[in-house]
Amino acid sequence: MESLRGEIQRLDSEILRLVARREGLAREIGLVKSKDGLKLRDTSRERQVLRDVERTAKELGISGSIAKALGELLIEDAVGVQKQKRDTTLARKDVVVVGGSGRMGEWACRFLSNRGASVVIWDPRGKLEGYRSVRSLDRAAASADLMVLASPLGACPDDLDAVLDVSPRGVVFDLCSVKSHIAGTLRRAASDGVLISSAHPMFGPGAASPRWRNVLVCDCGCEEANAVVTELFTSAGANVSEVALERHDELMAYVLGLSHVCSLLFAGVLERCGIAYKDLEAVQGPSFERMARMAAELSKESKRVYHDIQALNPNTRHMVASMETVLRDLKKASLDSDPSKFKSTMESSRRYLEVGQDG
């Protein structure tokens, strides 16, 4: 009985987390409606939501009346969220998003304009529908309160130089997931008196908003700029942590790089195992399902971005070397008739992870 009740408690928590994510999406939709002068309620959309909920419930064998009641409750919750006062943190602020035509650039444009900013983009690689592109970075920088670098990782050093060359008067910060290749430039700019900081949202462009998500702020040497960037994300509900600029990439080699490599390793082994994926999926358990879902999601992301996260991080080599060592040890432990080595490996992992969770 206790085990069953514990599973129900876990599922209840998971449901509430999903509701929280849904509210985050609803809040962003409300900001778009407010910005674009759209009606709060869209009855045709609400009817479609209820039809979708009822259809899914039927497929899952859930009572239609419960599904309808739940759908109506979710709709009213979304309307309530959207009725809340609009976030105008950036009202009357002029913002230039450098690299605005990319996926993270598009996210930055939406995030900033939803909060009242007047947003333009500068991007020699393309345009973004709904936002004005400027040709002269010099002229845009002269009036910009914020300049956000959302450029591709490989292009960011040149784009950052271009921004600094026009002597920006406002706060400058990047959104790069690797910092080593621009760290020196960031430090020099701060020492020259530029209001500059460095941020890393720990999520991709598919995230509705930073609410309840982690955002890292790296100190380049300008406390004033750090405070502006921190406030920008904390006001949107993010969990902001300050990370030393020089330590950022060491952490990301494992938080990002290792996670990505493990997903690719999982998918690569399956691809070579000689068994059709549908046959594996038909007999999967929770562990396989979680890992397969993560690997599938990663496979749909930008190949160039995920390559650059590995290639531009100077700590990747050490991470991969450690992974190779662990794989060799796991191979020996897995094939040894004596289970003590495998047991020791699992015990060591448990101790490391438990200390981290307790801390």
Secondary structure, 3 states (H helix, E strand, C coil): CHHHHHHHHHHHHHHHHHHHHHHHHHHHHHHHHHHHCCCCCCHHHHHHHHHHHHHHHHHHCCCHHHHHHHHHHHHHHHHHHHHCCCCCCCCCCEEEEECCCCHHHHHHHHHHHHCCCEEEEECCCCCCCCCEECCCHHHHHHHCCEEEECCCCCCHHHHHHHHHHCCCCCEEEECCCCCHHHHHHHHHHHHCCCCEEEEEECCCCCCCCCCCCEEEEEECCCHHHHHHHHHHHHCCCCEEEEEEHHHHHHHHHHHHHHHHHHHHHHHHHHHHCCCCHHHHHHCCCHHHHHHHHHHHHHHCCCHHHHHHHHHCCCCHHHHHHHHHHHHHHHHHHHHCCCCHHHHHHHHHHHHHHHHHHHC
